[in-house]
Amino acid sequence: MSTLVAAPPRTAAKQVVIEDLVKQYGALRALGGVSFDVNTGEWVALMGPSGSGKTTLINILGGLDSLTSGHVVVDDVDLSKLRENELVRYRAEKVGFVFQQFHLVPYLTALENVMLAQYFHSVTDEKQAEEALKRVGLGDRLTHLPVQLSGGEQQRVAIARALINQPKIMLADEPTGNLDEANEAIVIQIFRELHKVGHTILMVTHDPDIARQADRRIELAHGHLHFDTAQHGPSHPLNCPLADTADCCTPVSTDDEIRFDHLLEQIWVCGEEGKPAQPEHLHASGPAGKLPAVTEEPAARVLSRMSDLRLVQMQNGEVQLTSVGSQRARDVVRRHRLAERLFKDTFSVDDSEAHTQACKFEHIISPELDQRICTFLGHPKTCPHGNPIPPGDCCDGKSKS
């Protein structure tokens, strides 16, 4: 019989409950009061820069490390109350681990590596281990040693080993970090299938494309929860400047709306010029209302939030507009180029000033004002630089050369 300590009754849907989790290593605080819940069957992507506390969190959830203070409850087991021998039983009964390093025993076959996990849990069952390997597509690799397997195949053995004892939660720390693109796709497809049949998955990843496939994204920064899509939408940060006001926790912040518009405009222009829109060449900053500029943020992170909102999608390393994103980009480009034409032709400002003012106006011009400006200017076809102005409903064949 298990000696695991049962926690007080929790809401049935909550498989993981983390409250004010602190982990201290001497003077270093790796986690500083992290709190969040994970529902049964949820796939959570854990993200953040190196040193943010992701692996520490995974190790604590897996019973590989102890917490300094706070509470961590997994499947009704309070980890803060477990002794070392009870943590061993907890790891065997509740958790399946998949690491960046495969951690296979080099002199054991694929089948024996999976059976080894059974041995630590209860008794070995060769037929069951064989079925686990078949489940990950390795039915023809049962007797192969790790050295005879590719990196992707070794990782699939590790996944089969993690699944053999039917764990309540799967913990994966950069599981595709050592894999090429083809094997990464195979491994992520396995996780998709595990998620589909109801496994709870917490996966550390630096790859925004992988994170988008999860139900939810949690980002850590300096040992603290930076933002959680389940609490604040796909883009709203936890340190919201509008906290405790009626406007707090709106799905998209004003600054993000401006970042989105700037990126959508750049992607649209890449399409006009016949160039691929590569994330490393895009910039998410620009004028923002009362602020002189939106705080600079890596474009890849903003694009991840835009993908959550179905504005863009990634295809072969290139950012592409969805139908929704394309319409919004078209409207932004139209407003910007109309504003440039207005400032250049009506107020006779120079090109640089026209562009700067247009960057501000493109975010605040309403559809009605857009049409009034267009009509006032005689429905121009191009901006002062000769770039086409997408026609609006007001044009109706009235555009001038």
N, C-alpha and C positions, 0 to 999 in steps of 0.2 A: 504494500500500500504506500502511496506517495506521502511524503512528509511535508509537502509544500504548504505554506501558510496561506489560508484563504483570506482575502481582503474583505472588508465590509461590502455588502451588496451594491452593485453599480447598475446603471442603466444598461440593459441587455445589449444595445447596439454599440456600446463603447468597449472595444477590445483592448485598447491601450489608453491609459489615463496618466498623464504626466503633470505634476503640480509642483511649481516652484523648485524645479530640479537644479541643484547646485553640485558641481564637481570641482574640487580644489586639488591641485597638485602642489603642495607647499605654498609658495607665494603666487603661483599661477592659477587663475580661475578659468578653467576650460569652458564651463557652463555656468551662467550666472542668473538662475531663476527662470528657467524655461518651463512653459506650461502649454500643453495642447492635448487634445484627445484624438484617437483614431478609431473610426468605426469598423466593425467587422466587415471583411471583404473589400476594404478600401485600399487603393494603391496610392501611396504617398511618395513623391519625389523629394528628397532632402538635398538642398542646394546651398551654396555659399562658398566663399573663398577658402583657400587652405588656411587651417588654423582657426576656423570659425566654430568648431565643436561638433561637426557632423559625425566623424568616426567615434568620438567619445560617446556621443549619444547612442549610436548603434551598439557599441560595446556594453553600455549599461543596460540597454533593452535586452541584449542577449545574455546577460549574466556573466559577461567576461570581465566586467569592471564593476566596482561598487560606487554608489552615490554618496556624496558628502552630506547632503541634506535634501529635504523635500520628499516627494512620494512618486514612485513609478509602479503602476499596477498593470500587469499584462495577463489577460484572461483570468481575472479575479485573483491573481497572485501578487501580493505586495512584496516587491523585490527588496525593499529596505529592511524587511524582517527575516530574510533568509540567511542561514549560516552557509559556510562554504560547501558542505556536503549536500545541502538542499539546493544550492545554485547548480551543482552538477546535475541533479535530478531535473531541475527546471530546464536546463539547456537541452537535456535529452528528450524531455516530454513536450516542451512547448515551442521550441525555436528551431528553424532551419536556417543555416548560414550559407551565404554565397559571397566569397571575397574576390577581390581583384586577382590575388594570387590563388591558385587552385588548391593548394595544400593536399595534394594526393600523395599517398605513400608510394614511392617509386618502384618498389619491388612487388607490389600487389597489382593484380589485374583490375580492369574497370569494375568487374563484378565483385571482386574481393574488397575493393575500396568502398563500394556501396554497402556491402555486408558488414564492414567494420562499424559503420554507424549503427546498424541493427544490434550488433554485439553490445555496444555501450548502452543501448536502450533496454533490451530484454534478451531475446534469442534471435539467432540468425534464421533467415528464410530465403534460400537461394532463389526459389521461384519468384518470390515477391521482389527481390533485388533485380532479377532479370526483367520483370515487368516494368520496374522503374526506369531502367536503362532504355527499354523499348519506347517508353513514353517520351523520352527526349531524343528519339531517333538513333539510338546506338545499339540496336538489337544485333547488329553484325560486328560489334566491337567488344563483346563481353570478355574475351580472353586477352585483349591487348593490354600491354603495360602503358603507363603514362607516356613514356618516351616514344611509343609507337603511335601516339595520338596527336592530332593538331591541337593548337591552343583552344580553338572553338570546341573541339570534342572533349578536351580535358575539363573545360568549364561546364559542359553538359553533364559529364560524370559528377562534377561537384553539385550540380542542381539536383540530379537524381539522388545523390547521397543526402542532400538537404531535405528531400521530400519523403524519404523512405519511412520515417517514423510519423508521417502525417502531422507535421507541426501546426500549431495554431497560428503562427506568424512567421513570415519569411523576411529575413534581414539580408539585404544585399548591399555591399560596399564597393562601389565602382565595378560591377560585375563584367562590364565590357571594356574596362580600361586597358587590358592587354590583348585585345582582339582586333583583327582587321575588320574592314567594313562588312564583308560578306558574313563572317562569323558573328559579328555584332548583331546583324539583322536576324540571324537564326536564334540567338540567345534571347533577344528582346521578344521575338515571336513566342518563345516558350513562356516568358513572363506574361505576355498577353493572354495566353491560354490558361495559365494558372489563375490569373485575375478573373477571367471569364467564368471559371468554375467556383469562384468564391474565396480564393486565398487572400489573406491580408498581407500586403507587401509594403515594406519601407525600404526604399532604395536610394542610396547616396549616388549622385551623379553630377558631373559638371556639364553634361551635354544637354542643352535646351531642347533638342529634338527628341531625346528620350524622355525628358521631363514632361513634355507636352502630352505624352501618351498616358501619363498617370492621371488619376482622378483629381489630384490635388498637388500643389507645390508649396513647400515650406522652405523658407530661406533663413539661414542663420548668419549672423555677423558678430564677430567678437564675443561669441558665447551667448548671444541673446537672439531671441526670435525677431527677425527683421520684418517679414510679413508672411501671411498665410492666406492663400486664395480662398480657403473655406470661410475665413472670418471677414475678409475685406475685399472680396472680389479678386480678379486676376491681376490687378495692378495697384490697388490701394495699399500704401504702407501702413504698418502698425503705428509708427510715430507720426500720426496724422496731425497736421497743424490745426485742423478743425475739430480736434477731440472734444467730446462733451458738448458739441453744438448740433443743431438740427441737420447741418450739412455734412457731418462726419460720416465716413464709410460709404460714400457714394461709389458706384461701381468703377468709375474712372475719374481720377483727379484732374483739375484744370490743367496743371502742368503736363500730365500725361496726354491729355487731348492735344496739346500743342506739340509735344514730341511726336505723337502719332501723325499729326498733319504734316510735320516736316519730313518724316520718313516716307509717308505715302507720296508726297510730292517728289522726293528724290527717286523713288522707285518708278513713278510715272515717267519722269524725265529719262531715266535709263531705258524705258521701253520706247520712248520717242526716238532715242538715239540708237536703238538697236543694240544696246549694251546689256550684259547680265547685271542684275542688281545683287552685288555680293555684300554680305553683312559688314565685312571689314572696311568697305569703302563708304559706308553710310554713317551719318552723324545725327544724333538725337538731341539737338539743342537749337534755341532760337528765341527771338523776342517773345515776351509773355506778359501782356497787360501792364500791371504796375511794376512788375519786376523787369530789370534791364535784360535779363536772360534766364531761361529755364536752367536749373542746375544740370550740369553735364552728367550723362549717364551712358554707359556702354550701349551701343545700338543693339547688340545681341540680346541684352536683357529686355530692352523695350520691345524688340521684335517678338520675344517670347510671349509677352503679355498681349501683343497685337494678334498673335496666333491664337491665343486663348479666346479672343473676341472674334475670331474668324475673319480678320481683316487681311491677313497674309498667310501664306503657307510656304514651306521650304521644299524645294525640288532640286536635287543634285547640287546642293550648296548654294543655290540661287534663291533669292526672295521673290515670290510671285504674289501678285494681288489676287484676292478672291473676288467674286462678283460684287460683294458688299464693299470690299476695300477699293475696288476699281472705281465704283461710283463716287465714293467719298474722296478718293484721290483726284478724280476728274473735277469735282466741285471745288476742292482746295486750289488746284492749278488754275481753274477759271477765275476764282476770286482774286488770286495773287496777280495774275496777268492783267485783269481788268483794273486792279488798284494801281499797278505800275503805269498803265496807259493813262489813268486819271491824273496821277501826280506828274507825269512827264508832260502830257499835252495841256492840262488845265492850269497847273501851278508852275510849270517850267523848271522843275527841280532837276538836278543832275541824276545820272543813272544810278550812282551809289545810294543817294538819298531816296530815290524812288523805290529801289529794291528794299531798303531797310524799312521804309514806311509800309510797303506792300506786305512784308513779312508780318507786321503787326495787324494790318487790316484783314488779312486773309482769315484770321481766326474769329473776327467779330462782325463781319458783314453778314447780315441776314439774307435769306433768299429774296425777300422783297427788295432790299436795298441793292442787292446784286443786279436784279433786273432793271431797277431805276438807273443805276450807274451805266449799265450796258446800253439802255435806251438813250440816255443823255449823250453818250459817246458815239451814238450812231451804229451800235452793234459791230464793233471792230472785230476783224478776223485774227489779228496778231497783236502781240505786245510790242513795246518799243524795240525789243531785240529781234523781232521777226518770228518769235515762237507762236504757234497757233493757240488761239483762245477757244477752248471747247464751247460750242454754241449752247445757249440756254433756251428755255421755253419761250422767252420773249423775242428771240431772234426771228424764227419763222421765215427764213429766207430774206431777211432785211439786212443781213450783214453787209458792210461796205468793204472795199478793198483796203 
